[in-house]
């Protein structure tokens, strides 16, 4: 049995964490244990989830919680090999439905807005921080961003990543200069303030560069409200999402109208060809009748 340790936030770390992640992928592709023909993880029966959890615990001695494992399974995506036919048919039927297409459009729109990706690969942020830590020294979020957004040659992943790195660096220099003359500045809180100012407030339920299972209250404690969107920002975010939904709906309506127009054009063309064939047939019948009954 493989023992999997965790960090202070309850995330698995070390080489064993990668073994666990790989095995979670194997379990998630088991069509009998975790069928794909459910619209969401929440609709899957608890009996299936508990069966998967028991299977994992038979092979791993876990310090992480059951909730973490189930959330990790939820994030993974099934793939066709080994899938049962009826599950694939149900899944295809859903993704071809309006609800499935709307979900795909939202996902596509979100991916298009993503300016850069990290270079951690299959390692979680928790594993990267654990590997980089030396002599028990904690790896801060600024350092973690820098580590996970550079190529192997040390250059930033993209020009956008380079620009953000420069802003973070300049902002940190400003804070450190202030802290040198102002004893009220909390050094431990500098990284959080810098990230908040450069990248904006945290999303609800998430903390940047910390991965899954770490929420703002857990990470920031009683000061978490300082890093979350204000009321006006929340309203702006809600309005942005509403506008995005309107745009998606407008795009869908436009596509539907276009498809209907194309269908109408095809039908008109088919009717025209049908009428031409009818005329040709009538003409041939007339000629045949004349041939059968020549004038006397």
ABEGO torsion letter per residue (X at the ends): XBBBBBBAAGBBBEAAAAAAAAAAAAAAABAAABBAABABAAABBAAAAAAAAAAAAAABBBABBAAAAAAAAAABBBBABGBBAAAAAAAAAAAABAAAAAAAAAAAAAAAABABBBAAEABBAAAAAAAABBGGBBBBAAAAAAAAABBAAGBBABAAAAAAAAAAAAAAAAAAAAAAABAABBAAAAAAAAAAAAAEBBBBGBBBGAEBGBBAAAAAEAAAAAABBBAAAAAAAAAAAAAAAAAAAAAAAAAAAAAAAAAAAAAAAAAAAAAAAAAAAAAAAAAAAAAABBBX
